[in-house]
């Protein structure tokens, strides 16, 4: 699976109608991340989401609220630890 087609923080598909690119401090778009994860050059929810596992749990909760079943929630979040945000050195 090519991960560059997803937000590199939460794995939202860039093809999704809900996807809007995040922004840098200067207002330029940062297409690597969605606007739910990255605004004005900073990650959102940085006090509560510190690890890939934290992000997986948050995304699963949001998907559950949307009525997405357990298997699909797992499928949609399994790749999160492989994303760039969680693999920076």
PyMOL CGO cylinders between C-alpha atoms (Angstrom):
from pymol import cmd
from pymol.cgo import CYLINDER

trace = [
    CYLINDER, 0.00, 0.00, 0.00, 1.35, 3.43, -0.92, 0.3, 1, 1, 1, 1, 1, 1,
    CYLINDER, 1.35, 3.43, -0.92, 1.13, 5.55, 2.19, 0.3, 1, 1, 1, 1, 1, 1,
    CYLINDER, 1.13, 5.55, 2.19, 1.77, 8.86, 0.40, 0.3, 1, 1, 1, 1, 1, 1,
    CYLINDER, 1.77, 8.86, 0.40, -1.93, 8.87, -0.55, 0.3, 1, 1, 1, 1, 1, 1,
    CYLINDER, -1.93, 8.87, -0.55, -2.83, 9.44, 3.10, 0.3, 1, 1, 1, 1, 1, 1,
    CYLINDER, -2.83, 9.44, 3.10, -2.37, 12.10, 5.77, 0.3, 1, 1, 1, 1, 1, 1,
    CYLINDER, -2.37, 12.10, 5.77, 0.99, 11.24, 7.28, 0.3, 1, 1, 1, 1, 1, 1,
    CYLINDER, 0.99, 11.24, 7.28, -0.41, 11.60, 10.79, 0.3, 1, 1, 1, 1, 1, 1,
    CYLINDER, -0.41, 11.60, 10.79, -3.92, 10.06, 10.92, 0.3, 1, 1, 1, 1, 1, 1,
    CYLINDER, -3.92, 10.06, 10.92, -4.09, 8.15, 7.61, 0.3, 1, 1, 1, 1, 1, 1,
    CYLINDER, -4.09, 8.15, 7.61, -7.09, 10.06, 6.22, 0.3, 1, 1, 1, 1, 1, 1,
    CYLINDER, -7.09, 10.06, 6.22, -7.15, 9.38, 2.47, 0.3, 1, 1, 1, 1, 1, 1,
    CYLINDER, -7.15, 9.38, 2.47, -6.22, 12.46, 0.46, 0.3, 1, 1, 1, 1, 1, 1,
    CYLINDER, -6.22, 12.46, 0.46, -8.99, 11.52, -1.99, 0.3, 1, 1, 1, 1, 1, 1,
    CYLINDER, -8.99, 11.52, -1.99, -11.61, 11.85, 0.77, 0.3, 1, 1, 1, 1, 1, 1,
    CYLINDER, -11.61, 11.85, 0.77, -14.09, 14.71, 0.52, 0.3, 1, 1, 1, 1, 1, 1,
    CYLINDER, -14.09, 14.71, 0.52, -13.19, 15.47, 4.15, 0.3, 1, 1, 1, 1, 1, 1,
    CYLINDER, -13.19, 15.47, 4.15, -9.47, 15.95, 3.37, 0.3, 1, 1, 1, 1, 1, 1,
    CYLINDER, -9.47, 15.95, 3.37, -8.13, 19.48, 3.36, 0.3, 1, 1, 1, 1, 1, 1,
    CYLINDER, -8.13, 19.48, 3.36, -4.39, 20.08, 3.52, 0.3, 1, 1, 1, 1, 1, 1,
    CYLINDER, -4.39, 20.08, 3.52, -2.83, 21.38, 6.71, 0.3, 1, 1, 1, 1, 1, 1,
    CYLINDER, -2.83, 21.38, 6.71, -0.99, 24.71, 6.77, 0.3, 1, 1, 1, 1, 1, 1,
    CYLINDER, -0.99, 24.71, 6.77, 2.46, 26.01, 7.59, 0.3, 1, 1, 1, 1, 1, 1,
    CYLINDER, 2.46, 26.01, 7.59, 3.01, 29.08, 9.81, 0.3, 1, 1, 1, 1, 1, 1,
    CYLINDER, 3.01, 29.08, 9.81, 3.07, 31.30, 6.72, 0.3, 1, 1, 1, 1, 1, 1,
    CYLINDER, 3.07, 31.30, 6.72, -0.28, 29.93, 5.53, 0.3, 1, 1, 1, 1, 1, 1,
    CYLINDER, -0.28, 29.93, 5.53, 1.12, 27.76, 2.73, 0.3, 1, 1, 1, 1, 1, 1,
    CYLINDER, 1.12, 27.76, 2.73, -0.52, 24.36, 2.34, 0.3, 1, 1, 1, 1, 1, 1,
    CYLINDER, -0.52, 24.36, 2.34, 1.22, 21.31, 3.78, 0.3, 1, 1, 1, 1, 1, 1,
    CYLINDER, 1.22, 21.31, 3.78, -0.27, 18.48, 1.73, 0.3, 1, 1, 1, 1, 1, 1,
    CYLINDER, -0.27, 18.48, 1.73, 1.50, 15.77, 3.79, 0.3, 1, 1, 1, 1, 1, 1,
    CYLINDER, 1.50, 15.77, 3.79, -1.00, 16.34, 6.60, 0.3, 1, 1, 1, 1, 1, 1,
    CYLINDER, -1.00, 16.34, 6.60, -4.72, 17.07, 6.85, 0.3, 1, 1, 1, 1, 1, 1,
    CYLINDER, -4.72, 17.07, 6.85, -6.08, 20.20, 8.51, 0.3, 1, 1, 1, 1, 1, 1,
    CYLINDER, -6.08, 20.20, 8.51, -7.36, 18.11, 11.43, 0.3, 1, 1, 1, 1, 1, 1,
    CYLINDER, -7.36, 18.11, 11.43, -3.77, 17.15, 12.30, 0.3, 1, 1, 1, 1, 1, 1,
    CYLINDER, -3.77, 17.15, 12.30, -1.62, 20.12, 11.25, 0.3, 1, 1, 1, 1, 1, 1,
    CYLINDER, -1.62, 20.12, 11.25, -2.41, 23.85, 11.42, 0.3, 1, 1, 1, 1, 1, 1,
    CYLINDER, -2.41, 23.85, 11.42, -0.09, 26.86, 11.30, 0.3, 1, 1, 1, 1, 1, 1,
    CYLINDER, -0.09, 26.86, 11.30, 3.02, 24.69, 11.34, 0.3, 1, 1, 1, 1, 1, 1,
    CYLINDER, 3.02, 24.69, 11.34, 2.06, 22.65, 14.41, 0.3, 1, 1, 1, 1, 1, 1,
    CYLINDER, 2.06, 22.65, 14.41, 0.35, 19.37, 15.11, 0.3, 1, 1, 1, 1, 1, 1,
    CYLINDER, 0.35, 19.37, 15.11, -3.05, 19.70, 16.74, 0.3, 1, 1, 1, 1, 1, 1,
    CYLINDER, -3.05, 19.70, 16.74, -3.86, 17.82, 19.94, 0.3, 1, 1, 1, 1, 1, 1,
    CYLINDER, -3.86, 17.82, 19.94, -0.15, 17.48, 20.71, 0.3, 1, 1, 1, 1, 1, 1,
    CYLINDER, -0.15, 17.48, 20.71, -0.91, 17.32, 24.42, 0.3, 1, 1, 1, 1, 1, 1,
    CYLINDER, -0.91, 17.32, 24.42, -3.16, 14.27, 24.07, 0.3, 1, 1, 1, 1, 1, 1,
    CYLINDER, -3.16, 14.27, 24.07, -1.82, 12.53, 20.95, 0.3, 1, 1, 1, 1, 1, 1,
    CYLINDER, -1.82, 12.53, 20.95, 1.86, 11.81, 21.50, 0.3, 1, 1, 1, 1, 1, 1,
    CYLINDER, 1.86, 11.81, 21.50, 2.26, 8.38, 19.89, 0.3, 1, 1, 1, 1, 1, 1,
    CYLINDER, 2.26, 8.38, 19.89, 0.98, 6.39, 16.93, 0.3, 1, 1, 1, 1, 1, 1,
    CYLINDER, 0.98, 6.39, 16.93, -1.05, 4.29, 19.36, 0.3, 1, 1, 1, 1, 1, 1,
    CYLINDER, -1.05, 4.29, 19.36, -2.72, 7.45, 20.72, 0.3, 1, 1, 1, 1, 1, 1,
    CYLINDER, -2.72, 7.45, 20.72, -3.61, 8.43, 17.15, 0.3, 1, 1, 1, 1, 1, 1,
    CYLINDER, -3.61, 8.43, 17.15, -4.95, 4.96, 16.38, 0.3, 1, 1, 1, 1, 1, 1,
    CYLINDER, -4.95, 4.96, 16.38, -7.23, 5.09, 19.40, 0.3, 1, 1, 1, 1, 1, 1,
    CYLINDER, -7.23, 5.09, 19.40, -8.51, 8.57, 18.57, 0.3, 1, 1, 1, 1, 1, 1,
    CYLINDER, -8.51, 8.57, 18.57, -9.22, 7.63, 14.93, 0.3, 1, 1, 1, 1, 1, 1,
    CYLINDER, -9.22, 7.63, 14.93, -10.95, 4.40, 15.98, 0.3, 1, 1, 1, 1, 1, 1,
    CYLINDER, -10.95, 4.40, 15.98, -13.16, 6.38, 18.37, 0.3, 1, 1, 1, 1, 1, 1,
    CYLINDER, -13.16, 6.38, 18.37, -14.10, 8.84, 15.62, 0.3, 1, 1, 1, 1, 1, 1,
    CYLINDER, -14.10, 8.84, 15.62, -14.84, 6.03, 13.18, 0.3, 1, 1, 1, 1, 1, 1,
    CYLINDER, -14.84, 6.03, 13.18, -16.97, 4.24, 15.78, 0.3, 1, 1, 1, 1, 1, 1,
    CYLINDER, -16.97, 4.24, 15.78, -19.01, 7.44, 16.24, 0.3, 1, 1, 1, 1, 1, 1,
    CYLINDER, -19.01, 7.44, 16.24, -19.64, 7.32, 12.49, 0.3, 1, 1, 1, 1, 1, 1,
    CYLINDER, -19.64, 7.32, 12.49, -20.96, 3.77, 12.76, 0.3, 1, 1, 1, 1, 1, 1,
    CYLINDER, -20.96, 3.77, 12.76, -17.91, 2.07, 11.21, 0.3, 1, 1, 1, 1, 1, 1,
    CYLINDER, -17.91, 2.07, 11.21, -17.58, -1.56, 12.33, 0.3, 1, 1, 1, 1, 1, 1,
    CYLINDER, -17.58, -1.56, 12.33, -14.67, -3.00, 14.32, 0.3, 1, 1, 1, 1, 1, 1,
    CYLINDER, -14.67, -3.00, 14.32, -12.96, -4.76, 11.38, 0.3, 1, 1, 1, 1, 1, 1,
    CYLINDER, -12.96, -4.76, 11.38, -13.03, -1.63, 9.21, 0.3, 1, 1, 1, 1, 1, 1,
    CYLINDER, -13.03, -1.63, 9.21, -11.77, 0.49, 12.11, 0.3, 1, 1, 1, 1, 1, 1,
    CYLINDER, -11.77, 0.49, 12.11, -8.82, -1.88, 12.46, 0.3, 1, 1, 1, 1, 1, 1,
    CYLINDER, -8.82, -1.88, 12.46, -8.17, -1.84, 8.71, 0.3, 1, 1, 1, 1, 1, 1,
    CYLINDER, -8.17, -1.84, 8.71, -8.30, 1.97, 8.53, 0.3, 1, 1, 1, 1, 1, 1,
    CYLINDER, -8.30, 1.97, 8.53, -5.84, 2.43, 11.40, 0.3, 1, 1, 1, 1, 1, 1,
    CYLINDER, -5.84, 2.43, 11.40, -3.37, -0.46, 11.14, 0.3, 1, 1, 1, 1, 1, 1,
    CYLINDER, -3.37, -0.46, 11.14, -0.95, 1.56, 8.99, 0.3, 1, 1, 1, 1, 1, 1,
    CYLINDER, -0.95, 1.56, 8.99, -0.76, 4.62, 11.26, 0.3, 1, 1, 1, 1, 1, 1,
    CYLINDER, -0.76, 4.62, 11.26, 2.52, 3.55, 12.95, 0.3, 1, 1, 1, 1, 1, 1,
    CYLINDER, 2.52, 3.55, 12.95, 4.16, 3.42, 9.50, 0.3, 1, 1, 1, 1, 1, 1,
    CYLINDER, 4.16, 3.42, 9.50, 3.35, 7.05, 8.64, 0.3, 1, 1, 1, 1, 1, 1,
    CYLINDER, 3.35, 7.05, 8.64, 6.03, 9.75, 8.43, 0.3, 1, 1, 1, 1, 1, 1,
    CYLINDER, 6.03, 9.75, 8.43, 4.94, 11.62, 11.57, 0.3, 1, 1, 1, 1, 1, 1,
    CYLINDER, 4.94, 11.62, 11.57, 5.53, 8.56, 13.71, 0.3, 1, 1, 1, 1, 1, 1,
    CYLINDER, 5.53, 8.56, 13.71, 8.81, 7.59, 12.06, 0.3, 1, 1, 1, 1, 1, 1,
    CYLINDER, 8.81, 7.59, 12.06, 10.79, 10.80, 12.19, 0.3, 1, 1, 1, 1, 1, 1,
    CYLINDER, 10.79, 10.80, 12.19, 14.21, 10.38, 13.70, 0.3, 1, 1, 1, 1, 1, 1,
]
cmd.load_cgo(trace, "trace")
